Structures are given as C-alpha cells and as structure tokens.
Amino acid sequence: MIYDYQRILSLRLLVWSVASILAGMVLLATGALFWRGFGLQALAWGVIDVLIGGLGLRAALARIDLPFDLNQQGKDARRLKTLLWVNTVLDVLYIALGWRLATTWSHGNPFWVGSGWGIVLQGGFLFVFDLLHALAIPRERFMPRLGLFPSPRHAAFTLEGGKGAVLMVHGFPHSPDEMRPLAEALNQRGWTTRSMLLPGFGPQFDQLFQQRYPGWVRAINSELQTLKKDHQPVVLLGFSLGGGLSLLAAGKQAPDQLILVAPFWWESNRLKDAAYLLARLVMPMDIGLNQKALFRLQRAAESAGIALQGELPEDGVKQAIHNMRVPLIFVEQFLRFSNHIRGAAGSVTSAVVIIQGQSDETVLPRRTRQLASWLPPGARLIEIPGDHFFIQRGNPHLPELIETVAQNLVEQ
C-alpha cells in the first residue's frame, strides 16, 4: 500500500504545483511589484515541485504492480517517512528565510517583500504537507484470517483426459473448486481440465489485498504456456472476474478458443475516471465496508457455498468482517483492468464464445452484449436461463450451462 500512498502524495503535490505555476504566471503578468515578487516565487517553487512530484509519481507507478514483498515495502515506507521528516525540517528553514527576506533583507523594496512572503507561503504549505504525510504513513492492510477455504478441495487441480485441454479461471471471491462441476463434466467428455488458483484467492485469501490485476493476468498466461507444451487444442474458460481477466490474458498468450462465462468488468469512461482520481486525492487510503457492501459480500459468499470455519467463531467472523478496512488500491484493480477490456476485446485473435445468464444481477446481460459488440466478427454470444451462480453445484441451470459449453467447444 505504500506505493499507492506515494502515488497519491505525488499527485497532491502536482495539483498544488500546477496551481502555483498558473497563479505565478498571472501575477507576473498583471501584478504590481509586490505581487510580481510573490508570483515569481509561486512560479519557481511550482516548477521545482512539479519535478519532485513527477519523479515521485514515476517511482510509485514503477513499483505499484510488482509482486508483493513485505520486506521491500517496509524498507520503502521507512525511506519515504525519513524523507518527509527531513523535508519538514527544511521547510521550517525556508519559512524563516522567507520571513527574514520580507521583513529585513528587502529594505522595503516591494518586489523583495513580495518574494519573501511568497517563500513563506510555499514553505508553509510544504511544512504542513510534509508533516501530515509523514504522520500518516500507512500500515499494510491484510485480509483478516477468517478460516475461509480450509478444505484441500479449494486448491488448484487437474483432471487428466485427452489431448485437448481446458484451462478454467474461477471468479470472485471463490477458488478452483467453483469450477469443479464443469471441469468434471468436460473431463468425462474426453478433455483434460485444469482449474487454476488466482493468486490471493482460495487458501491464500488472507493475501488478497496485496494482489494486483497484472499479477492475475501473468498467472493465467503462465498456466496457458504450461498447458500448450503438452496439449492441443487449449481452451481458456473464465467465469465472472476470471472471464474479464481471461480476455486480457488471451491478448498476450492466445488460446485456441476463449470461452467467457458471465465475464465481469466495470463500465467506465474518462469523466468517471477523472472524478474518481480527484476523489482519491481527498480520500483515506482504505475504507470500511458499508451495510450494502456487507450484504452483497455475505450474499455472494452464501451463493458460492463458502463456509466460514476453522479460525474464528461465528460471532468473531462477523465482527472481523465489520471491522475490516479495504485498501482502495485493491478496489481500484477492478476499475483498472476494466479500462483495458475494450482494447483487449478488439485485439483478440482466438475464437470466442460468451455465455451469459439471462437473470444475472451481478454481470448484467446488457453489459455482456456491449462487450460482445467490441469483439471481432465471428464471436458468439449465447444467453441461457440462469443467474450469476449457474456455474456452481446444485444450481438448477448448471446442466444447461454444461451442455452449452460442451456443444460449443472446438474439436479435439
């Protein structure tokens, strides 16, 4: 989370910098001597802060999607905190020098008086900025250890079959076991089926907040590459979140066929993205779940058949969930990968089949139709009865889903 903090800190500094530069340019062009001196300092400090903020933003973006390393993040957090405290001390010196210039060294010259007060303002802002950010260096947030997915059934598994293979990618917040009924059915029809584990899910659920979407895509590509060594054809089948991620992965490691079952993505546009980014500048680094979100999480867990057991009593589980703080950088992953969906859809070279439940309230059919319209000609969209959980054992629409997938698979 420290790299997200560094990113937001740098963006805040850049906003102040741009405002300083614009104000400085106006004052230099239209102001009296005092305001020209004041404006010169605003312009000069703004340019310097743009360079500092830009370098900080570049460094944060270079690290934000790297695999999680608690040791390295701890070192970088301490390094950033030390830098902010050093800057806080220097800011006091800037304020003192500006005060002296405005009141003594200027000898009453309006230009230098304005310059002095300009330095006081810039130093004062940076003092508050550096002090508050030094005090607010965040701790890494981990998912509470709730005892989810205790059974070995939630690990990745492979059912050996014929030469053709189907790689299956589960949805949120489940595990490879979610794909087991479909995997077993296709295996009985002669396919080798592999249900992979997305990093941070299933038995690794306590590491979920540390995952980034490029890592999920890399994991899918790695599994595809391994299957291609011994199997032909190779089909990539993703459900829900796994469907959206599989679409991105297919552009880097093209399977022979791509099957998307109720593929999840968030609708977005430039206006929404800009509004979100502005909101993040004033929001905390993590948030609690409101009652609506808690209700949806509980409903999804129940529908997915997830059992809370093992490490906490039932009351302890509920309390842990209600007290949970979710890093915004984790929530942001769903928006970030969704922003690439349209471009990925247009560049897919694999044969594509999309299967959508007609009564799905999680991935709306209209959204899936929109996604299908971005795919190259030849992509097929099939809508069948069922809600979002028609892939899970016991769902009355599971048999029809299995038949639809089986009938639309490429030939081995």
N, C-alpha and C positions, 0 to 999 in steps of 0.2 A: 504493500500500500504506500510505501514511502515514495515510490516513483510517481504515483498519481498525485501525491501531495506536492512533490517538486514541480510537477506539470501545472497544477492549479496555482501554486505560488508564483511561478514564472508568468502565467497568463495574467494574473492580477497585476504584477509589476508592469507587464506590457501595456495593459489598459491605462495605468497611471502615466506611463511614459508617453504614449500617443497623445493623451490629454495635455500633458506638459508641453510637448512639441507644438501642438496646434495653438495652445494659449500663448506660448512664447512667440510664435510667428505673428500672431495678431498684435500682440503688444509691441513688438519691434517695429511693426509697420505703421501703427496708429497712435502709439502712446507718447506721452511726454517723457522727459529724460529719466525720471524715477521709474516709470513703467517699462521703459526700454531696458534699463538695467535689470529690472525684475524679470522681464521677458527673456533677456539673454540667458539668465541662469536657468529659467524653465526650459528653454530650448537645449542648452548644453547638457543639463542633467538628464533631460528626456532622452537625448541621443545615447548617452552613456548607459542609462537604464534599459534602453531597447537592446543594446548589445549584451548586457548582463542577462536580461530576461530571455533573449533569443538563445543564448548559449545554454542557459538552464533548461529551457524547453526542449532544445535539441538533445541534451543529455538524458532527460527524462523519457522522451519518446523512444530513444535508442534502447532503453532498458525495460520499458513498461511491459513488453510482451515476451520477455525472456523467461525460461523455466524458473520456477520459484526456488530461491536459495536463501533460506532464513539467515544464514551466516553473513552472506554478502549484503543482504538488505539491512541487517543490523549495523554493519560497518558503514554503509552509505548513509543511514539515518543519523548515526553519531557524527559523521563528517559534515552533513548538512547542518546539524544543530550547532556544531562548533563554529562553522562559517557564519551562521546567523548571529551568534553571540559576539563574535569578533566584529562583525559589521555594526552591531548595536553600539558597541563601544566607540567605533569610528564615527558613527552618526552623532554622538554627543560632541565629538571634536569638531565636526562640520558645523553644528549649531553654534558652538562657541566662537568659531572663526567668523561665521556669518554675522553674529551679534556684534563682534568687535569691529568688523568692517562697516556695518551700518551705523554704529554709534560713535566710533573713534577714528578709525583709519580713513574714512571717507572725507573727513574735514568738511562735512556739509554738502559735498557735491551730490546733487540729486541722482545722477547715474549710479554712483558707487553706493549711495544709500539704498537705492532700489536693488542693486546687485546683492548687497548684504542681506536684506530681508528675503530676497529670492533664495539665497543659500539657507537661511534659517527655515523657510518653508519646506524646501526639498529635504534638508537634513532632518527636520521634524517629522515629515511623513515617513522617511526611511527608518527613523528610530522606532516609531510606532509599528511600522510594517515588520521590521526585523525582530523586534521584541515579541510581538504577538505570535509570529510564526515560529520563533524559537521555543516559546512556551507550549505551542500546540502540536509539536512533532507527534504524529500518531503512532500508536502501537498496532502491530499487525493483528487483524481480526481473524479468528478461526471459527469455523462452524462448531457449535457445541457437540460434544461426544454424546450422541443420543442413543447409541446402541442400534442404529439402523443397519439393515442388511447383514445380520450376523451369520446367515447360512452360507455354506460354500456354493450354493446354487447361484449366488449373485456374482460369482467370478466369471471371467471370460471362458467360453467353451467352444469346442469344435466337434462336429458330428461328421465323421468321415463317410464319404459316399463316392460318387462318380468323379469324372474328370472335371466337370463344371463345378464352380464354387460360388456361393452367395455370401458376401460379407454383410453382416447386419449391424446397424448402429442404433442403439436404443435412444429413448427420449429422456426428458427431464421430469422428475428427479429420480429416475429409476436406475436399473442395472441391466446387464446382458440377459438376466432371467426373463425380463419383459418380452424378449423376442423368442423365447424357448418354444411356445406352441407353433409358431410359424416355422421356426428352424426344424423342429421335429417333423412337421408335415412335409416340408420340401425335401428333407433328408430321405423320407420314405419314398419319395418320387425319384430318388437317384442322385440328388445333389449333395455335395459337400457343403455344409453350412458352418459358418464361423460367426459367433456373436461376440463382438469385441466390447471392451470396457473403456468408455471415455474417461480420461484422467480426472480424478476428483469425484467420481460417482461410485455407487455401489459400496464396496468395502473401504474405499478411500474417501467417503463422504465428508469426513472432518477436514479434508484438504480442498473442498470445493471452492471456497472463496479465493484461493490462491491461483485458480486456473484462469487462462486467457484463451479466447477463441482460436488464435493461431496454433496453440498447442493442441487443441482438439482436432483441428484440420490436419496437422502434422501426424497425429496418431492414426487417423484414418488412412492417410496416404502411405504410412509405413505398413499398416496391415494389408492394404491393397498390393503393395510392392511384393510383400512376402507371398501372398496367395498366387500372384501371377507367375511365380517361379515354377510352380508345380501344377497349376490348374488352367484350363481353358474350356469355355469362356469364364470370365469372372464378372459377376453381377454385384453392384453396390446397392444395397437397400437400406434406406434410412427412414426412421419414424420420428415425426414431430421435430424436436430440436436436432435429432440425428439426421433428419431429412434435409433441413436447411444447411447443416454442416457438410453433409454428403454432396450437396450441389456445389459448394465451394471446393471441396476436395476433388470432385470429378474434373475440374478445370486444370488440375495440376498432375493428376495421375489417372488418366481416363480409363474407366472400366469399359467392358464390352456393352454393358447395359446399366442404366441408372434407374432405380425404382424409388420414388418418393411417396411415402405414405403419410398423408396429412402433414406436409412439410411446414415447420414453424418458421416464421420471420415476422418482424415488426414493420408495419408501414411507417415510412418516414419521408421527409422532404427537407430541403435546405432551410426553410423557415423554422421547422420544428427543431432541426439540428442546432441552428443558431440560438434559438430560445433556450434549448437545453444547456448549451455551453455557457450562456450568460447566467443561467440559474445556478450552474455548478460553481461559479465564482463566489457566490454568497452562501452556498450550502455547506453543511458539515461533510466530513469525509465518509461518514457512514450514517445509516438511518435505521430506525426501528420499523418493524412491520405494523401497519395499521390493521384494524379489525377486518377490513375487506380482504387484505392480502393474506392474513392469517387464515381466514375462512377458505379462501381458494387453495392455499397450501394444504390445509387439512383435507379438503375435498379431493384434491389431486392425489394425495398420499393414500386415502382410503380407496379411491378408484383404482389406483395402481397396486393395491394389495400390500402396501408397505407396512411392516409390523415394527412398532416401537417397543423394543425389548432389550434386556441384557444389562445395560449400564446404569439406567436410571429408572426409578419407579414412575408410574404413570403421571402422578402429580408433579414430579421433578421434570419430566419431559415437557409437560405443558408450560411450566414456569420457565424452563430454559428457552423454549421457542418464543415466549412472550418477551423475554429479556434480550433476545438475540439482536445484535446490531449487524446490519448487512453493509459491507463496503460498497460505495456507489460505483467504484471501478469494476466490481464484479457485475452489477446490474447493467453497466454500460456495455458489457461484452455482447449482449443480445442486440443492442442497437448498432454496435459497430459491425458485427457480421451481417446484420440485415441490410446495412447500407451497401454491401457488396453483392447482394443477391441478384439484382437486375443485371449487372455486368456479367456475373458468373453464368446466369441463365442464357444470355446471348452468345456465350462462347463455348457452350457445351458441345462436344463432338460425339458423345455416346448416344445410343438410342435411349429415349426417355419415356417412362410410363409414370403417371401420377395417379394415385388412388386416394380419393377423398370421401370421408363420411358425410352424408347429406345433412345430418343433425349435429355436426360438430360445433360446439360452442367455444372451443379453445382456439382451434385454427378454423376460421370461418371459411365456408366454401367460396364466397366471393373473392377472398384473398388468394385462395389457391387458383381460382380461374385467372386472376390477374397475373400470377406467377407463370401459369401455363402460356399466357399470351406473349411472354417475353422469350420463351424457348424457341429454338429453331423449328421450321416446318417438319412435321413427322412426329413430334412429341404427342403423346396420347394422354388425355385426362379422362379418368373413369370415376364417376360418382356412384357410390353404392350406399345402401341403408347403413346407419351406424353413427355413434357418437365418437368422441376423440379416443376412447379407450377400447375400440373394437379390435385391437390387436392382442388384447390380454385374455388369458384363460378364463372361461366362464362367461364371456360376453356373448350374447345371442347372435351377434353378427360376425363373430370370428370365422365360422365355417365359410361364409361367403367371401370374406377377405382372403382366406387361404386359397380358395378356388380362383379368385380373380388374379392373385399373384401368380399362381401356378400356370394359368392359361396364358399369361402374358410374358412369361419368361422366354428368353432366347433359347434356341435349340442347343443342346449339348453336342 
